[in-house]
Every structure is written in structure tokens, then in C-alpha cells.
Amino acid sequence: MIDHRHGKSSHSGRLAIFSDFDGTISHPDTLNFLAETFSSVEFRRGIGRQIAAGEISLREGIQQEVNTIQGTLEEILSLLRKHVQIDSAFPAFAAWCRLEEIPLTILSAGIKDVIENLLAPFGLHHVRILANPLQISRGGWSLQFLDDTPWGHDKSRAVRQAKAEGYSTVFLGDGLSDRGAAEIADMVFAKSGLARYCAEQQIPHKTFTSFSEVRDELIGILAAW
């Protein structure tokens, strides 16, 4: 197992990779973009401050952002396709995982329908997606959260399950919803707010800007096993 807390690696099982989507695979964060588009930057930042202060849960903050969205799914997807980019190295990274028979799972606190559609052109059918399904009714947009936790989707559960099955776990993320998974994964690649959190909490991690960097790092680790 990759033991990043003790600075050593020992192979006790196959690798399992988990990655956040918004802000990690997609740029910008789709929920942030939509909240700012249908409300304002100030509204979105205010939600962030309330979450940071513990006044509302992440789950509640996400639902407030989703509540601002207006339009059909296709209308929103058309808007996102014009303004959101997928990390250009991610499809190649996913193909490498498939070649190496490494399970790759996207863990997101965001909208599953959006993730599936934005990734559809790349044909990444082998990539598992765990995210909150969308519900659209006369009352507007809402999410069917995956669990009852304050996160709406506790990403650490999937990582814990993989570890229990004997996998060495790798997690990639950038934000608040990624903290729980980063705290228990065997190896963490972080950027933005998650990188700052890991530094503050003394969680060993590697910073990254592209999935190509992560692939190169993991190729080296696998070669040493």
C-alpha cells in the first residue's frame, strides 16, 4: 500500500484512483459557474463564507446554488459546453487507467447528469461516476443527494470501501468536499483549497496542475512495485 504518511510504498493490493470533478477535471467549477450566472459572484461567495463559518452545511449550500438554475437540462448543458473545459490530459489519463486495469472513479458533490454529458464526447464508459442525480420539476432544479451526511455525498465512503477491499487508494481534488477523502486516501494529489487544507492539517500530498503530471508520478510508483 502507498503509505504517504510515512513516506514509503509497499504493494499490498492493486491501485484504485478517485478524482473530484468540479475544479479538478472541469474548469471552471460547473456549480460555481452556474450559481454566478443565474445569481451573482457575491451570492456564490456568500454561500462559501456561510459554509466556512459553519452556518450551513455543504449540502445546504449546494442546494441553494442549484436552486438558482433556470432552464432545461439541454439548455444548461449547451451553456456549459461553451464555457467549461475538461482537463485536456484527463481522457488520456483515463485511457491509461483502463490499459493498466486501474479502476477510476469520479467522486462529485455536484450534478451527475452534467458530469455524464460533459464527458460523453470522450467515450469514457469505463469510468465510474458517483455524484448526485438531478431532479427537475415545476419547482425548479434540485438534487437527489447520495446520502444523508452534511456533505450530501460523503466521498470518503468510496475510498474506505476500496481500502477495505485491499486497494491502494489515490485521491485527486481541489476543494471543501474533498477533505474527508483526502484524510484517508493513501496518496493525495491536491490543488487550490484542498492543497491549502492539506498543508494546514499536515496531510502529505503532491500538488498538481494537470492529469499528465499525476500519470507520470503513478507510472514511477508502479514501476517501483
N, C-alpha and C positions, 0 to 999 in steps of 0.2 A: 504494500500500500504506500502511496505517496504521503509521507508524513511531513507536511510543510511546517509544522510547529517545531520539529526537531531538526529540520534541515537535512533530512536523509530520505532515501526512497528504498522501499523493499516491495517486491511484487507478490501480493497475496491474492490477486484477482485481476480480472480484466478492467479496462478503463471504461467509465461512463461519464459523459460530458453533458452538462446542463448550462443553458445560457438564457439570460434575460432577453427580452425583445426590444422594448422601447428604450431608445437611447444607447443600446448595446449593438443590436443588429440594425435597427432603423434609426435614421437621423432626419429630422428631429424626432423626439418622443411623440408618438401619434396622439396620445391623450392630451398632452400639454398643448400641442398644436391646435387640436380641435377646441379645447377649452378657451384658448386665446382667440380663436377665430370666431366662435359663437358668443363669447363674452368679452373678456379683455385680459391683457397681461396682468393687470392689477388683481383681477379676480383669481386667476390661476396662482399668482404668488401669494395671495391672501390665504388660499386653501393650504398651500405649502407651509405657511407660517403657523396656521392652526394645528396642522398635523405635528409639526416640530415641537410645538408648545404642549402637546398632549391634550388639546381642547377637543379634537375629533380624531377618530381612527383613520387609518389609511383607507379602509373600506368605505367609510363615510365620505372622505374626500374624493375618492374616485367616483362614487355615485353622484356627487354634486357636479363633478366635471361632466360626466356622461349625460346628466340631466339637461345640460345646456345645448346638446347636439340636436339639430333640426334637419330633417330630410330623410329620404330613403337611404337604405344601405348602399345602393348603387351610386347615388348622388355623392355620398360621403366618400366612397371608395374612389370615385373619379377625382374628387378634390385631393385626396391623399396621394394618389398616383402622381399628381402634378407637383406636389411639394415635399414628399417623403422619399428618401433614398434608402436602399438596402446596402449595407456594407458590401462593397464590390468584391471583397475577399470571402464573404460568407458562403456563397454557393460552392466555391472550390473547397472551402473548409469542410462543408457538409459532405461533398463528394469524397474527400479524403477519409472522413469518418466512416463512410459506407465501405470504402475499399479496405479499410483496416478492421472492419466489423466492430466498430466502436459505436454503441448506442448514443444518439444525440437527441436531447430533449430540450425544447424551448419551454421555459417556465415564465409565465407572464401574469401580472396583476391586471392586465389590460383586456382588450376585446378579442376573443378567439376568432370571430368571423373576419375581423380586419386583418389579423395576422395571416390567416389562411389565404385570404385573397391577395395580399401584397406579396406573398411568397409563391403563389400559384405559377407565375411565369417561369420559375426556376425548376419546376418539376421535382421538388424535394419531398417525394412521397414517403421516404423512409424516415423523415424527421418527425418525431412525436411532438405534439403541441398540447400543453396543458395551460389553459387560460380560461377566462370567464366567458361563457356563451352570452350572446346578445339577445335581448328581448325588445322588440319594437311594438308598441301598442298605440292606441289613440292618445294615451297619456304621455307618449314620447319614448325616449330611449332609456333602458335600464339594463343592468347586468344580472345574470343568474350566477352569483358567486359560488365558487367551488367548495367552500367550507364556511363554517360559522366563526372563524377567527377574526380578530380585528383587521387582519390583512385582506380578508376576502379570498385570498389564495395563499396559504402558508407554503412557500416554496421549499422550506426545509424538509417537508414531509417526503417529497420525492427523492431528495438527496439521502435522507436517513434510510429509506427503503432500499436504495441501491447499495448503500454501505452494508446493510444487514444481509444483502444477497451476495456479499463478498467483492463488490466492485470497489476500485479506487476511484474516487469522485473528483471531478474538476468542475468548478463553477465560474461563470463569467457574468459580471453585472456592473451596474453603474449607479444604482440609486437606493432609496429607502427600503423598497420592498425586497431588496436583495440581501439585506443584512442577516436574516436568520439562516439562509442557505450558506452564506459566506462564513458564518461562525462554525459550521460543522463540516464543510467540504474539506477534502484532503489537500486540495490545491486551489487557490483563488487567483483569478485574473480580474483586475478591477480598474475602473476609470471613474472620473468625476467624483460625485458624492460618496460612492462606495469606497473609492481609493482613500478618500479623506477619513472615512469612518474606520477602515481597516488600520490606517496609520494611528489614529487616536486610540483604538482598542488593542493595539499591538497584535493584530491578526496578520500573520505573514501572508504576503500577496505579491503579485507581479502586476505592474501597470502595463497597459497596452492601448494601442490606438487602432489596430487592425487585426482581423482574424488570421491573417497570414503570419503575424508575429506569434500568435498562440500556437498555430500549427507547427511552426519551426521549433518552438520550445518543447512541445509534446513529442515531436519526432526524436529529439535528443533524449528525452526521458525514456521513451520506448526502446530506443537503441541500447540504453544502459541496462535494461531489464534482462 
